[in-house]
């Protein structure tokens, strides 16, 4: 078995903060780590894929505060552009404002589409697993096996 890591080392290896790890522990997403001298948390490197999976699922299924801030900032920018558009008498200026709003919206739409692709990949993975489990279940029933 690989040598255990202190919380800072483990967090760095996972690309998260120690605070994030504590949060995951509090929420039951990670097992309680072993403790050594002076109650220092020690983590197995074997848990790194679990933290990566948590991060993947969080990014696919939940909006982070950063994402929420980005959406609100976009909405604020578009509202400002809309206001400037309605107060402009110049066709050239209005066209430039529309182009800017279009660019901002395309960028946000691209982020949403990327999320959807990730969710579709996750859905496909889960459907494939379910089909395998159902096929195995059917095979074991036809052979008269029991759990």
Order of alpha helices (4+ residues) and beta strands (2+ residues): beta-alpha-alpha-beta-beta-alpha-alpha-alpha
